[in-house]
């Protein structure tokens, strides 16, 4: 086929549209590698990058950026009125038709963070003028301006409400656990097993298990207090929409990490205390005690660390809009194909 026939075929068959909206990068890779001209086509006046933003297809966005060999929006073909910038902002501000992509994101707060990341990524691409206002017309052709940020808040107010509720309820539960651990470790530090002599020195001071107990107890107390402060900061936060982008997830990450280490330290202190209590009669007691103490830590890690890893990845991971070189062939193939098509 000639180039015009090829482009007409793809426009009528909707292959590119289906692959873009469903995130099937393998089909897009083959089509773009064979026919680079497809990157300049549009669907209903929108570029394929805008369609990918609308349907929240991160890998597809990376593929189109790689095809453009730049992460600058200025190379994306737009109309003289820069309608493409407005279309991308509008797509990022409104709820996606592919809203189900958030089903793999745990918690409403992290879902809200993901939507904010999409909006901020697109907002960082366009000219500052288009970030502020959207030109619309009401009755009588009256020209008004509506901020895209307000559109985003209106579209996501229910998600924002659920995110605030999730963040508060989760923080309250973990705050209670952290407080109980801190109280237990503080009391344990004052009441040393084995008692003290007349001068106040612990009787079992020379035992290695007592040293392990003291260090573990101190570390557990410090980590539990750090968790208390982090969860308290979440509860006292104003929970503004932009707080879900970095501030609140960061505090939750610090709190969960501190809670995990405080729990591990508390169980280590318990195992050490039980070891030097039973050491005289059951010298092998430290083996089952240590094994049993590891079980709660492993259970906590299995249940809560996936949430922590997801939050770390979402908060500190790579940006949504980044070129992804997923072509398996040499880039020279792209160049030869392009020159062959245009010659």
N, C-alpha and C positions, 0 to 999 in steps of 0.2 A: 504494500500500500504506500501511497504518497503520504507526506506528513499531514496534510489536511484531512485525508481519509482516516488516518490513525487517530487524530484528535477527535474527529466526529464519532468514531467508533466508541472511544472511551466515554465521551459525553453521553451518548445514547444508551450505553450498556450499564452505566452507573457502577462499574467495577471499582473505580477509584473512590467513589463516594462510600460504598459499602465497606471497603477496606479501611478507610479513614475513620468512619464512625464506629466501627467495631474494633479498631486497633490491630488489624491484621497487617503487621509491618512486613511480613514475608512477601505478600502480594505487591505491596507498594515498592519494596526494594527491587523486585524483578522488573516491574513496569518502568520505574524511574531510571533504572540502570540501562534498560533497552531504549527507552524513549524519554530523554531528559526534558523534552519540550513540555511534558505534562505538568511540570512544576509551575508553568506560567498560565495554566488554565484555571478556571474558576467554576464554582458550583453555585448557581442562583446569585451570581454577583459577589460571592465570597471566595476568598482564597482558601486553599486546602489547609493552610495553617490555622485560619480562623475556624474552619470546621473542626479541626482537631482540638482547638481550645474549647469550642462549644461542647464537645462530647468528652472533654477531659481525658484525652488520649496522650499520655506523657511520652511514650515511645514514638508515636507518630510525629509529635512535635519535634523530637530530637532528630528524626529521620529527615523531615523537611528542612530543618536548619542545616543538617549536613549536606543536603542537596544544594542549598544555597551557598554553602561554604562560608557562612558568616552567621553570627548571632545578632545581627543588627537588622531591625525591622525596615530600615530604609531601602533595603534591596528587595523587599517584597513588593510586587507590582500593586499599585493602588490607583484609584481614580484621582483626577486633579483636585477634588475636594477632600482627599484623604478619608474617604468613606470607609476604607479598610481598617483604619485605626479605630474609628467609631464602632465598626462591627466587631472587632476583637474585644474592645472594652465592654461592649454590650453583652457579648457571649460570656465573658468572664464574670460580669456582675450578676447575671441571672442564673437561676437554677439550671443545671445541665439536664438535657434529656436522658443522659446516661448517669443519672444520680445514683444508680445502683453501684457505681464504682466505689462508693464510700462504705459499702457493706463489709469490705475487707479491712476497714480502718476501725480499730476498737475505740469505743467511747465517742460521745457527741462532741466533746471538746476537741479531740484530735481531728474529727471530721470538719469542725469549724476551722481549725488551723489549716487543713488541706485546702479548703475553699479560699481562705485568705491568701494562701501562697499562690494559688492560680491568679487571683485578682492582682496581687502585688507584682507578680512576674509580668503580666501583660501591661500593667500600669507603668512599669519601668521601661517599657519598650517605646511607648508612643510619645508624641510631642507633649510637653507640659500643658499646652492649651487644651488638648483633648482629655486630659486627666480631670480637668475641673468641670467641664460643662458638656452637655448634650443638647443640640439644637432640636427643638420640637415645635410643632404648631398646634395651637388650640383653635377653638371656634373663632371665626373672624380673622384668621391668619395672624393671630397674635404670637409673636415670637417669644418663647420663654427658654430658660436654661435650667437643666436639672443635673445635679452632680451625680456622676456614676457611683460614687461612694454611697450616696443615699439610696440609689437603686439596689446596690449590693446589700445594704442593711435591711431594706424592706423585703428583699427576696429571701433573706436568710434569718429573719427575726425568730422564727420558730427553732431553727437549728441553734441559734445563739442562746435562746432560753434553755434549751435542753443541755447545751454545753455547760452553761453556768450551773445548772442543777447537778449534772454529773460531776463536775469538778468539786463542788461543795460537799456533796455526799461522800465522794471518794476520800477527800481530804479529812473529813470528820471521822470516818472510820479508821483511817491510818493514824490520825492524831491521837485517838484514844489508845490504840495499840502502842504507839511510841511512848506515850505518857506512862502507861503501865510498866513498860520495860525500863524506863528511866527510874521510876520509883523503886522497882525491885532491885536494880543494880545499885542504887544509892544506899538502900538498906543493907544489901549484902556487903558493901564496902565497910560499913560500920560494925557489922556483926561478923567477925572473922571466925571461921570454923576452928575448933580446937581451943578457943579461949585465949586469954592473955595472962601474963604473969603479973606480979605486983607492980612492976614498972610500966605496964601497958604494952609491952612488946609481945607480939604473937608467939605462942608456944611453938608452933610449927614453922617458925621463920626460916629454918634452914632447908626446908623441903622444896624441891623444884616445882612440885604441883601447886604450892602456895604462890610462887612467883607467877606461874601461868594464870592462876586465879586472879591475882591482883592486876596484871596487865590486861587480861581479857575483860575484867569488870570495868576498868577505867576506859578502855576503848569503847566498850558497849555503851557506857554512860555518855561519852562524848558524841557518839554517832546518834544515839537516841535523842539527845537534846538538839542536834542539828536537824533531825527529822521533825521534831516538834516545831522548831522555828520555821522550817520550810512549809509545812502544812498550815501553820498559823498565818503565814504570809498569804497563802492562797485564800483562806477564809476571810481575811480582812481586805483583800483586793477589791477594787471597784468593779472588776470584771467588764472593763471596756472591751469592745470588739477587737481592737488591735492587741490587747493583752493576750489573746489566744494565739497570737502569731509566735511569740517568743517567751514573754515573761511568765505566764502561767505554766506552760509546759516545762520550762526550765526549773521552776520551783518544784514541780511534781517529780521531775527526774532526780533532783537533789534529795527530795524527801524519800522516794522509793529506794534509792541507792543507800542512803543513810540507814533506813529502816532494815534493809537486808543485812548490812554489816553489824548493826546493833543486835539483831536477832542471833546472828552467827557468834558474836562475841559473848552474848549472854549464855548461850548453850555451851560454849567453850569454858566459861567460868563455872557453870554448873557441873560439867564433867570433871574439871580439875578439883572442885570442892568435894565432890563425891568420891573421887579417887583417893585423896589423902585421908578421908574419913574411914574408908573401908580398907585402906592399905595394910593395916596390921593383921586383919583376918583373911581378906581375899585379895591377894596381891595381883591376881589376874583380872580384877574388877574393871580396871581402866579400859580393857579391850571392848567388852560389850557396852560399857557406858559411852565410850567415844563413838561407837557405831550407831547406837540409838540416838545420840545427840545430833548426828548428821542427818537423820531422817527428816525432822521438821525443817531444817535449812533446805534440804533438797525439795521438800514439798512446796515451800514458799517460792523457791526458784522456779519450779515447774509451773506454778500457778500465776505468778506475778511478773517474772522476768520477761516473758514475751511482750507484755504491755510496756515494760521499761524499754526494751530494745526497739519497739515500734515508735515510741515517743522520741528516743534518741535519733533514730533514722529520719523521722519526719522533721525534727527540729534542727538538727545539725548536719543532715545529709546533703547531697548535691542538689543544686537548683533544678526546678522543673524544666526550664528552657535551657538546654545545653545540646550542642550538636553531638550526635552519636554516629560514629563511623561504623556502620554495620555491614558495609559492602564486603563481600568475601573476595571479590576480584580486585585487581589493581586499579587505582584511580586513572591509569592511562587508558583503560578500557572505556571509561566514561568520556574522556577527552576524544578518543578516536570515534566513538559513536556519535558524539555531538557534532564533530566536524563532518562526519559522513552524512548526517541528516541535514545539515545546513548547507552543504556544498551543492 
